[in-house]
């Protein structure tokens, strides 16, 4: 019985589509997302075109989206409190 080989970079099309739609919905540029995820824009572009990527890159992109969202909320809250004073 021969073990079937798996691709070097697994198929991540569904995850990348979700990340891309969330990015567009939040109004984040690709370069800002890549900068926050510590990925090069070239790597992100290659992942989107091929549909394949490492799990660590997908986790980094998801974490970057959450981080950007949290920072935006914190900034809005801080500035709304300053405006109330």
N, CA, C and O of each residue as an XYZ file, in Angstrom:
340
protein
N       0.830     -1.175      0.000
C       0.000      0.000      0.000
C       0.880      1.246      0.000
O       1.685      1.462      0.905
N       0.708      2.034     -1.011
C       1.533      3.225     -1.153
C       0.819      4.439     -0.564
O      -0.372      4.653     -0.788
N       1.574      5.218      0.186
C       1.005      6.415      0.797
C       0.857      7.502     -0.266
O       1.796      7.795     -1.006
N      -0.323      8.086     -0.326
C      -0.593      9.124     -1.315
C       0.062     10.435     -0.876
O      -0.057     10.847      0.278
N       0.738     11.065     -1.792
C       1.411     12.326     -1.483
C       0.399     13.456     -1.385
O      -0.584     13.502     -2.124
N       0.661     14.351     -0.468
C      -0.178     15.537     -0.318
C       0.570     16.727     -0.896
O       1.799     16.706     -0.970
N      -0.149     17.763     -1.306
C       0.538     18.920     -1.861
C       1.384     19.622     -0.805
O       1.072     19.596      0.386
N       2.455     20.245     -1.266
C       3.367     20.960     -0.377
C       2.637     22.092      0.340
O       2.783     22.278      1.548
N       1.860     22.832     -0.418
C       1.021     23.888      0.156
C      -0.429     23.462     -0.039
O      -0.874     23.325     -1.179
N      -1.175     23.248      1.038
C      -2.555     22.763      0.900
C      -3.483     23.792      0.268
O      -3.205     24.991      0.262
N      -4.592     23.289     -0.263
C      -5.593     24.148     -0.890
C      -6.250     25.016      0.183
O      -6.793     24.506      1.163
N      -6.195     26.324     -0.015
C      -6.737     27.272      0.959
C      -7.692     28.261      0.291
O      -7.896     29.363      0.800
N      -8.279     27.876     -0.842
C      -9.127     28.814     -1.588
C     -10.268     29.378     -0.755
O     -10.515     30.583     -0.776
N     -10.959     28.525     -0.028
C     -12.101     28.965      0.770
C     -11.662     29.948      1.858
O     -12.300     30.981      2.061
N     -10.583     29.627      2.547
C     -10.083     30.516      3.602
C      -9.626     31.845      3.014
O      -9.880     32.900      3.595
N      -8.958     31.803      1.873
C      -8.490     33.039      1.244
C      -9.657     33.892      0.755
O      -9.598     35.120      0.820
N     -10.716     33.248      0.265
C     -11.901     34.007     -0.152
C     -12.543     34.707      1.036
O     -12.974     35.855      0.930
N     -12.607     34.017      2.159
C     -13.172     34.634      3.372
C     -12.315     35.805      3.845
O     -12.839     36.857      4.212
N     -11.018     35.619      3.834
C     -10.109     36.685      4.259
C     -10.231     37.876      3.331
O     -10.286     39.019      3.784
N     -10.275     37.616      2.036
C     -10.363     38.705      1.059
C     -11.689     39.451      1.183
O     -11.713     40.678      1.086
N     -12.786     38.734      1.396
C     -14.075     39.419      1.540
C     -14.118     40.232      2.832
O     -14.678     41.328      2.855
N     -13.534     39.708      3.902
C     -13.477     40.469      5.160
C     -12.597     41.699      4.998
O     -12.907     42.761      5.536
N     -11.506     41.562      4.263
C     -10.603     42.689      4.020
C     -11.322     43.800      3.270
O     -11.202     44.972      3.625
N     -12.060     43.438      2.247
C     -12.794     44.422      1.450
C     -13.896     45.056      2.288
O     -14.103     46.268      2.230
N     -14.600     44.244      3.062
C     -15.684     44.739      3.907
C     -15.172     45.747      4.931
O     -15.849     46.730      5.230
N     -13.981     45.504      5.466
C     -13.400     46.393      6.465
C     -12.690     47.591      5.840
O     -12.334     48.538      6.541
N     -12.486     47.552      4.533
C     -11.822     48.665      3.855
C     -10.321     48.701      4.085
O      -9.728     49.777      4.159
N      -9.711     47.548      4.195
C      -8.270     47.446      4.436
C      -7.570     47.187      3.109
O      -8.040     46.383      2.303
N      -6.468     47.851      2.882
C      -5.703     47.600      1.664
C      -4.910     46.303      1.825
O      -4.651     45.849      2.940
N      -4.536     45.725      0.700
C      -3.744     44.494      0.742
C      -2.405     44.739      1.418
O      -1.931     43.905      2.190
N      -1.802     45.875      1.129
C      -0.490     46.151      1.716
C      -0.583     46.308      3.230
O       0.315     45.868      3.947
N      -1.660     46.932      3.732
C      -1.835     47.056      5.182
C      -2.037     45.693      5.835
O      -1.490     45.421      6.904
N      -2.821     44.844      5.188
C      -3.048     43.502      5.717
C      -1.743     42.711      5.749
O      -1.435     42.055      6.743
N      -0.988     42.774      4.673
C       0.281     42.043      4.607
C       1.277     42.576      5.627
O       2.009     41.805      6.247
N       1.305     43.877      5.800
C       2.209     44.480      6.776
C       1.859     44.016      8.186
O       2.745     43.696      8.978
N       0.580     43.982      8.493
C       0.138     43.550      9.819
C       0.365     42.054     10.030
O       0.640     41.621     11.149
N       0.252     41.267      8.969
C       0.440     39.813      9.068
C       1.902     39.404      8.913
O       2.234     38.224      9.025
N       2.769     40.372      8.658
C       4.195     40.115      8.450
C       4.432     39.170      7.267
O       5.253     38.255      7.332
N       3.689     39.422      6.190
C       3.847     38.696      4.930
C       4.229     39.689      3.848
O       3.867     40.864      3.921
N       4.952     39.228      2.854
C       5.218     40.110      1.725
C       3.977     40.146      0.832
O       3.207     39.188      0.779
N       3.801     41.252      0.141
C       2.649     41.357     -0.759
C       2.769     40.338     -1.886
O       1.762     39.850     -2.399
N       3.974     40.024     -2.260
C       4.194     39.026     -3.310
C       3.695     37.645     -2.863
O       3.063     36.925     -3.637
N       3.981     37.290     -1.626
C       3.514     36.006     -1.085
C       1.998     35.964     -1.046
O       1.387     34.968     -1.432
N       1.389     37.052     -0.579
C      -0.074     37.097     -0.496
C      -0.696     37.020     -1.887
O      -1.687     36.319     -2.089
N      -0.118     37.735     -2.839
C      -0.640     37.715     -4.207
C      -0.515     36.313     -4.804
O      -1.426     35.845     -5.487
N       0.607     35.648     -4.550
C       0.800     34.286     -5.054
C      -0.202     33.330     -4.418
O      -0.733     32.445     -5.090
N      -0.462     33.505     -3.125
C      -1.437     32.654     -2.449
C      -2.824     32.839     -3.052
O      -3.546     31.863     -3.257
N      -3.200     34.077     -3.337
C      -4.533     34.351     -3.890
C      -4.680     33.801     -5.304
O      -5.739     33.282     -5.654
N      -3.646     33.906     -6.113
C      -3.755     33.426     -7.491
C      -3.708     31.903     -7.573
O      -4.430     31.302     -8.369
N      -2.865     31.278     -6.756
C      -2.755     29.818     -6.816
C      -3.815     29.120     -5.967
O      -4.187     27.981     -6.247
N      -4.304     29.807     -4.926
C      -5.273     29.190     -4.032
C      -4.636     28.268     -3.014
O      -5.332     27.551     -2.294
N      -3.327     28.286     -2.953
C      -2.608     27.418     -2.022
C      -1.768     28.261     -1.078
O      -1.222     29.297     -1.458
N      -1.677     27.795      0.158
C      -0.875     28.519      1.132
C      -0.650     27.678      2.369
O      -1.362     26.707      2.625
N       0.338     28.064      3.117
C       0.641     27.365      4.358
C      -0.355     27.775      5.438
O      -0.876     28.891      5.441
N      -0.601     26.851      6.347
C      -1.526     27.126      7.450
C      -1.053     28.301      8.297
O      -1.867     29.095      8.770
N       0.251     28.415      8.489
C       0.776     29.508      9.313
C       0.494     30.863      8.679
O       0.282     31.842      9.395
N       0.486     30.940      7.347
C       0.176     32.200      6.673
C      -1.305     32.547      6.816
O      -1.654     33.709      7.020
N      -2.166     31.552      6.710
C      -3.605     31.785      6.871
C      -3.897     32.245      8.295
O      -4.681     33.172      8.501
N      -3.268     31.598      9.280
C      -3.452     32.017     10.673
C      -2.964     33.445     10.883
O      -3.608     34.223     11.587
N      -1.840     33.792     10.280
C      -1.300     35.147     10.420
C      -2.239     36.176      9.796
O      -2.422     37.259     10.353
N      -2.831     35.855      8.657
C      -3.763     36.781      8.008
C      -5.028     36.958      8.836
O      -5.523     38.076      8.980
N      -5.553     35.873      9.378
C      -6.754     35.971     10.225
C      -6.466     36.782     11.487
O      -7.273     37.616     11.897
N      -5.325     36.533     12.089
C      -4.947     37.270     13.286
C      -4.763     38.753     12.963
O      -5.125     39.615     13.764
N      -4.206     39.046     11.800
C      -4.017     40.441     11.392
C      -5.358     41.142     11.217
O      -5.507     42.298     11.615
N      -6.332     40.462     10.629
C      -7.665     41.056     10.487
C      -8.275     41.367     11.847
O      -8.837     42.443     12.052
N      -8.163     40.423     12.770
C      -8.701     40.652     14.118
C      -7.977     41.794     14.818
O      -8.606     42.618     15.482
N      -6.666     41.845     14.670
C      -5.879     42.892     15.313
C      -6.243     44.264     14.771
O      -6.410     45.211     15.540
N      -6.365     44.378     13.467
C      -6.734     45.659     12.859
C      -8.113     46.088     13.332
O      -8.330     47.261     13.639
N      -9.047     45.144     13.393
C     -10.398     45.461     13.854
C     -10.388     45.923     15.314
O     -11.058     46.895     15.661
N      -9.640     45.236     16.160
C      -9.563     45.615     17.570
C      -8.935     46.992     17.740
O      -9.386     47.788     18.564
N      -7.901     47.270     16.966
C      -7.256     48.588     17.061
C      -8.196     49.694     16.609
O      -8.216     50.774     17.199
N      -8.966     49.433     15.578
C      -9.931     50.437     15.114
C     -10.996     50.701     16.170
O     -11.349     51.852     16.431
N     -11.505     49.637     16.773
C     -12.518     49.809     17.823
C     -11.958     50.579     19.015
O     -12.627     51.455     19.563
N     -10.738     50.254     19.413
C     -10.120     50.942     20.544
C      -9.915     52.422     20.232
O     -10.126     53.275     21.094
N      -9.506     52.724     19.004
C      -9.305     54.120     18.615
C     -10.630     54.873     18.596
O     -10.706     56.011     19.061
N     -11.669     54.246     18.062
C     -12.988     54.889     18.043
C     -13.486     55.156     19.457
O     -14.029     56.224     19.740
N     -13.298     54.185     20.339
C     -13.750     54.350     21.717
C     -12.957     55.456     22.414
O     -13.528     56.274     23.134
N     -11.657     55.476     22.200
C     -10.824     56.480     22.842
C     -11.199     57.881     22.373
O     -11.324     58.799     23.183
N     -11.376     58.042     21.068
C     -11.695     59.362     20.543
C     -13.122     59.787     20.875
O     -13.400     60.981     20.987
N     -14.024     58.826     21.034
C     -15.382     59.200     21.441
C     -15.390     59.664     22.896
O     -16.152     60.562     23.253
N     -14.550     59.059     23.736
C     -14.445     59.496     25.128
C     -13.811     60.876     25.222
O     -14.199     61.676     26.074
N     -12.849     61.165     24.369
C     -12.210     62.484     24.362
C     -13.205     63.538     23.904
O     -13.219     64.650     24.432
N     -14.027     63.202     22.935
C     -15.010     64.158     22.415
C     -16.082     64.465     23.451
O     -16.649     65.558     23.449
N     -16.367     63.511     24.340
C     -17.382     63.717     25.373
C     -16.915     64.650     26.481
O     -17.738     65.224     27.195
N     -15.627     64.803     26.630
C     -15.087     65.634     27.722
C     -15.251     67.079     27.458
O     -14.850     67.905     28.278
